[in-house]
Amino acid sequence: MENNLLDLILLSEKRKNVLLLLLEGPKDIETIKKALSASATAVQPQVKKLKEQHLVVQEKNLYKLSEIGRVVVEKMKPLVDTLAVLEENSDYWAEREVNEIPPFLLRRINELGHCTIIEPKMDYMFELVPEYVKNVRLAKELKAAISYFHPLFPSFFLEIAEKGIPISIVLPEPILKRWVEDYREQTEQYLKKENAKLFVCMDCERIPAIVAADNFMAMALFPKSTVFDRKYVICFEPDSLVWGKELYDYYEQRSEQIKDIGKYSYM
């Protein structure tokens, strides 16, 4: 099966899609045609080639992966999904400091699935990104790591805490200093809420801005060569929510919980 097997899988979009479809379970030719939006004359020659290479077998009118085929496709799918994630927003990933994503999550970046880019428009340049605000307000549980200072953040997250929503926030030390110095009252009110937690990370100045909620995840990485621009990738698929929570947890575990800002002599 040498290199011609690799060519068989990767040089035809239809064959690749047939294999991924059959990973879900056996299918008849009509189901395959419908799923691929293709005619029988377009699909059947590709299925025949997969059968000839023993990746697909036929039982009556159903096609399914052979045992070898399943091994191949289960290894292939993460690669295909990873390429899909990176290609969808290729400029973003190429220009960002992805090294701040821990290796165990970077290897699983395929779990993000379909994501879009959100960023402030000119008429919202000094406000919070509307899509960000809308989805945070719909959340029933919220975890956020904040890597940049915005004067609206202290009151915005206090508003979320006052709704009784479980909320945890990780701040790098310089950002915490600004919150305590400039927004001490809001910070103290936030800490009084039983449902609200605040953490400080002492060595996290260029961490991703992360939102891990029950309804979405969003992440803003620092650009490699320019200033922070508040450009987020936002994702809604279930696997992405788990991935985002693990990323947040990674930074929370490197942080110290704050229960009384009086212990921090920033003034």
BELHU-V477609 format. One record per helix or strand of 2 or more residues. SS is the DSSP state (hx for helix, st for strand). FROM is the first residue (numbers start at 1). LEN is the number of residues. If there is no record, write none. Layout:
ss/from/len
SS/FROM/LEN
SS/FROM/LEN
This chain:
ss/from/len
hx/2/9
hx/13/10
st/27/2
hx/29/8
hx/40/13
st/56/4
st/62/4
hx/67/22
hx/90/6
hx/98/3
hx/103/4
hx/109/4
st/115/4
hx/122/3
hx/130/9
st/141/6
hx/153/10
st/166/7
hx/173/10
hx/184/9
st/196/6
st/209/5
st/217/4
st/232/4
hx/238/15
st/256/3
hx/261/3
